């Protein structure tokens, strides 16, 4: 159930390429089957970070059993992906990591 939400004011010239690359990256990083990975891309026309409206991004990565000891590695990889795909530098990105309880995440008419 890994879910990556990407909110950005960067130009989305290749949104499909970003979605595919992000899905593959999250599956590889977390060792989860890609068939369970969801990626949401939300254009944000008005975003100000550090007093500037130049391209920036806010990401949320949620996954059952998210390895807290690996968040620095996850952050580095996701920031690299945003730089490669969107041209957003790492110092213009915030990432929130979350590991919900299994009973608080639904799928296919049930919970995990």
C-alpha angles and dihedrals in degrees: 000000000000109000125191119191116193118193115182146154091209118116110271100214093150106026094155091052090050092049093050093045092047093049092051092045094051092047091050094045094050099034091235128137110266090227087076097047119104124191122190121193115199119185110216110198094190116045128146122188124174090355094303134100095207115125114305137153141213117202133189119197115190125178138153107255094010105188104242092193089062100051092107090055092045090050093050093049095046092046089051090051092051091049092049098043102032106018091239111146120229092248089062095055133087120190126195116200122201137176109194122200112263093244090055096060120071131203135164095000094310140060131256 
